[in-house]
Amino acid sequence: MINYRLLALDLDETVLDPEGEISEENKEWIGRADKAGVVVVITTGRGRERVEHIRKELGLDTPMVLANGAELWEKPEQLLQRYYISQEDIRMLHAEATKAGVNFWGYNDEKLIRSAEWTDDMFEMNFLKFGMSHPDQQVVNSLREKLQTCPTLKITWSAAHNIEISQNGVSKETGIRTICDHLGIQMSEVMAIGDNINDLELIQTAGLGVAMGNGEERLKRVADRITDTNEQDGVAKAIQDFLLN
């Protein structure tokens, strides 16, 4: 019996173990869900360039929600939608990152561009997502607070020391909702698994929101269920316990 029609899977610290690999147990149970007819959707902050090898390893030919919902794929070669941060905001974000002395990066249509590769030509490109990180939590918190006052931007994070920025109104939840609308699936028919704040809205609105055992405490508080950690095949166990039985 299948309890949900769509399975939304975060990657880092969820499907992937601490070394960034997929365990055989996770691979097997994700494959079982796919073969059972569940629409398995990679739902990640990563861009396409850093997801393709994972999609191929999992053998998936299904929709994807990338860059925290800023890039949606109906199938691996069929783009559905992109949502860009304005070039004016990219200039502002670059200036703030430079002034604060933090590491930064951006995802455009093609690839991840790191701070060491950044040139003035980048300001003419379209960016789906901009990120910042710094080892000092106070620096990160201060930047988050400042950027959250910007009405055109959505501020979230996937780790304590980073900041992930998209166009306002864009999130993993809006991405999955768009995919569901496209496929004729209700949000109540979605099971979502994640570990951090960029999964929060999706975990709250999915029919079943599952937090990883290694997840952020704030996420665990709003989740319907908590599974094991990413070191102990938490995704595989959640699929067994809540999706296929």
Secondary structure per residue as TSV (DSSP state, phi and psi in degrees):
chain	resnum	aa	ss	phi	psi
A	1	M	-	360.0	135.5
A	2	I	B	-101.2	124.6
A	3	N	S	-88.1	-24.1
A	4	Y	-	-139.5	149.7
A	5	R	S	-89.8	-23.2
A	6	L	E	-131.9	135.7
A	7	L	E	-117.0	113.3
A	8	A	E	-97.0	120.8
A	9	L	E	-118.9	117.7
A	10	D	-	-67.9	159.3
A	11	L	I	-102.8	-69.8
A	12	D	I	-64.7	129.0
A	13	E	I	65.1	13.0
A	14	T	I	-127.3	-83.0
A	15	V	I	-67.9	-39.1
A	16	L	B	-86.6	140.8
A	17	D	-	-79.3	178.3
A	18	P	T	-59.2	-20.4
A	19	E	T	-91.3	3.4
A	20	G	S	79.8	19.3
A	21	E	-	-106.9	163.2
A	22	I	B	-102.8	123.4
A	23	S	-	-69.4	156.0
A	24	E	H	-62.1	-34.9
A	25	E	H	-66.2	-45.9
A	26	N	H	-61.8	-43.5
A	27	K	H	-60.4	-43.8
A	28	E	H	-62.4	-46.3
A	29	W	H	-77.4	-30.3
A	30	I	H	-65.1	-41.3
A	31	G	H	-62.1	-39.6
A	32	R	H	-63.8	-40.8
A	33	A	H	-62.6	-44.4
A	34	D	H	-61.4	-46.6
A	35	K	H	-67.0	-27.3
A	36	A	T	-76.5	-5.1
A	37	G	T	99.1	3.9
A	38	V	-	-73.8	136.8
A	39	V	E	-81.2	107.6
A	40	V	E	-93.2	116.5
A	41	V	E	-115.1	113.8
A	42	I	E	-63.1	126.0
A	43	T	E	-133.1	96.4
A	44	T	-	-141.7	162.3
A	45	G	S	-80.0	-13.3
A	46	R	S	-69.9	156.9
A	47	G	-	-90.2	174.1
A	48	R	G	-57.1	-42.7
A	49	E	G	-57.0	-34.6
A	50	R	G	-99.9	12.5
A	51	V	T	-117.2	-26.9
A	52	E	H	-57.5	-42.4
A	53	H	H	-66.7	-30.8
A	54	I	H	-72.4	-44.3
A	55	R	H	-57.9	-44.4
A	56	K	H	-66.9	-40.2
A	57	E	H	-62.1	-36.0
A	58	L	H	-82.8	-10.7
A	59	G	T	68.8	32.2
A	60	L	-	-94.4	140.4
A	61	D	-	-129.2	42.8
A	62	T	S	-118.4	174.3
A	63	P	-	-59.6	158.4
A	64	M	E	-135.4	142.3
A	65	V	E	-115.1	108.9
A	66	L	E	-115.6	166.6
A	67	A	G	50.2	45.1
A	68	N	G	56.4	35.8
A	69	G	G	96.5	-0.6
A	70	A	T	-81.8	-16.2
A	71	E	E	-135.2	121.6
A	72	L	E	-119.0	130.9
A	73	W	E	-116.7	128.9
A	74	E	E	-71.6	-40.9
A	75	K	E	-145.0	169.9
A	76	P	T	-53.1	-30.8
A	77	E	T	-113.3	15.8
A	78	Q	E	-127.9	97.1
A	79	L	E	-70.2	136.5
A	80	L	E	-102.5	-46.4
A	81	Q	E	-163.4	148.8
A	82	R	E	-132.5	143.8
A	83	Y	-	-126.8	117.2
A	84	Y	-	-101.1	146.0
A	85	I	B	-73.7	140.6
A	86	S	-	-64.6	150.6
A	87	Q	H	-63.7	-31.1
A	88	E	H	-62.4	-43.5
A	89	D	H	-68.6	-34.4
A	90	I	H	-62.2	-41.5
A	91	R	H	-62.1	-42.1
A	92	M	H	-64.3	-44.8
A	93	L	H	-64.3	-41.0
A	94	H	H	-61.9	-42.8
A	95	A	H	-64.1	-42.5
A	96	E	H	-65.7	-41.8
A	97	A	H	-65.0	-42.2
A	98	T	H	-65.3	-44.1
A	99	K	H	-63.1	-38.4
A	100	A	H	-81.7	-11.4
A	101	G	T	70.9	33.4
A	102	V	-	-101.6	159.4
A	103	N	E	-71.1	145.3
A	104	F	E	-145.5	163.9
A	105	W	E	-159.8	168.0
A	106	G	E	-148.5	147.5
A	107	Y	E	-104.0	118.8
A	108	N	E	-99.6	-164.8
A	109	D	S	-62.9	-27.2
A	110	E	S	-104.3	-39.0
A	111	K	-	-162.0	174.8
A	112	L	E	-85.1	128.4
A	113	I	E	-114.1	118.7
A	114	R	E	-88.9	166.0
A	115	S	G	-58.7	-36.4
A	116	A	G	-66.3	-21.5
A	117	E	G	-96.9	-3.0
A	118	W	-	-72.3	131.8
A	119	T	-	-131.7	172.0
A	120	D	G	-61.7	-23.8
A	121	D	G	-62.1	-24.9
A	122	M	G	-64.2	-26.1
A	123	F	G	-70.0	-12.4
A	124	E	G	-94.5	-4.0
A	125	M	S	-90.7	164.5
A	126	N	-	-96.2	128.8
A	127	F	E	-117.3	132.0
A	128	L	E	-80.4	-33.7
A	129	K	E	-154.0	146.3
A	130	F	E	-128.0	141.0
A	131	G	E	-131.8	155.6
A	132	M	E	-139.5	152.6
A	133	S	E	-153.1	154.5
A	134	H	-	-161.0	142.7
A	135	P	S	-70.0	-19.4
A	136	D	-	-87.3	113.0
A	137	Q	H	-61.9	-33.1
A	138	Q	H	-64.7	-39.0
A	139	V	H	-62.9	-44.9
A	140	V	H	-63.8	-46.7
A	141	N	H	-61.3	-41.0
A	142	S	H	-63.2	-42.9
A	143	L	H	-66.1	-41.5
A	144	R	H	-57.9	-47.5
A	145	E	H	-60.9	-42.2
A	146	K	H	-65.7	-46.3
A	147	L	H	-71.3	-27.6
A	148	Q	T	-67.2	-11.7
A	149	T	T	-84.4	-7.6
A	150	C	-	-82.0	117.0
A	151	P	T	-71.0	-14.8
A	152	T	T	-96.2	0.7
A	153	L	E	-123.0	148.0
A	154	K	E	-105.7	123.5
A	155	I	E	-110.7	126.4
A	156	T	E	-146.8	-171.2
A	157	W	-	-160.8	155.5
A	158	S	S	-116.2	1.3
A	159	A	S	-157.9	159.3
A	160	A	T	-57.4	-35.6
A	161	H	T	-101.4	14.5
A	162	N	E	-124.5	168.7
A	163	I	E	-132.9	131.4
A	164	E	E	-121.7	128.0
A	165	I	E	-123.5	131.5
A	166	S	E	-132.4	174.9
A	167	Q	E	-60.0	142.2
A	168	N	T	-57.9	139.5
A	169	G	T	90.1	-1.4
A	170	V	-	-106.6	130.8
A	171	S	-	-158.1	173.8
A	172	K	H	-60.0	-37.3
A	173	E	H	-63.5	-45.3
A	174	T	H	-66.5	-33.7
A	175	G	H	-64.5	-47.7
A	176	I	H	-65.3	-37.6
A	177	R	H	-62.0	-41.1
A	178	T	H	-64.7	-43.7
A	179	I	H	-60.6	-43.9
A	180	C	H	-60.7	-45.4
A	181	D	H	-59.0	-40.1
A	182	H	H	-66.0	-34.3
A	183	L	H	-97.9	-4.8
A	184	G	T	73.6	35.8
A	185	I	-	-112.5	141.3
A	186	Q	-	-87.0	151.1
A	187	M	G	-61.8	-26.9
A	188	S	G	-67.6	-14.7
A	189	E	G	-98.3	11.4
A	190	V	E	-103.3	134.4
A	191	M	E	-111.6	127.8
A	192	A	E	-123.1	140.3
A	193	I	E	-126.8	129.2
A	194	G	E	-156.8	-179.4
A	195	D	-	-132.4	-12.9
A	196	N	S	-141.5	-172.7
A	197	I	G	-65.1	-30.2
A	198	N	G	-71.1	-6.1
A	199	D	G	-98.4	-4.3
A	200	L	H	-58.8	-54.7
A	201	E	H	-61.8	-38.4
A	202	L	H	-66.5	-43.9
A	203	I	H	-61.9	-36.2
A	204	Q	H	-70.8	-35.4
A	205	T	H	-99.6	-15.9
A	206	A	S	-65.9	155.8
A	207	G	S	-56.8	-38.7
A	208	L	E	-137.5	114.2
A	209	G	E	-100.3	121.8
A	210	V	E	-115.9	123.7
A	211	A	E	-96.5	143.0
A	212	M	-	-70.6	150.4
A	213	G	T	-62.0	-26.6
A	214	N	T	-91.7	9.8
A	215	G	S	-76.6	169.1
A	216	E	-	-61.7	136.7
A	217	E	H	-59.4	-37.1
A	218	R	H	-62.2	-35.4
A	219	L	H	-70.6	-41.9
A	220	K	H	-59.8	-34.2
A	221	R	H	-67.4	-28.5
A	222	V	H	-99.3	-9.7
A	223	A	-	-72.9	152.8
A	224	D	S	-77.9	-33.3
A	225	R	E	-142.1	157.6
A	226	I	E	-123.5	128.8
A	227	T	-	-102.2	-171.4
A	228	D	-	-74.0	179.8
A	229	T	-	-79.9	170.2
A	230	N	T	-71.9	-13.7
A	231	E	T	-83.4	-17.5
A	232	Q	T	-119.8	35.2
A	233	D	T	56.8	43.7
A	234	G	H	-58.7	-34.4
A	235	V	H	-67.2	-47.3
A	236	A	H	-58.4	-42.3
A	237	K	H	-66.9	-38.2
A	238	A	H	-65.9	-40.7
A	239	I	I	-62.6	-42.9
A	240	Q	I	-64.4	-45.8
A	241	D	I	-76.2	-36.8
A	242	F	I	-118.4	-21.0
A	243	L	I	-105.7	-50.5
A	244	L	B	-115.9	114.5
A	245	N	-	-154.6	360.0
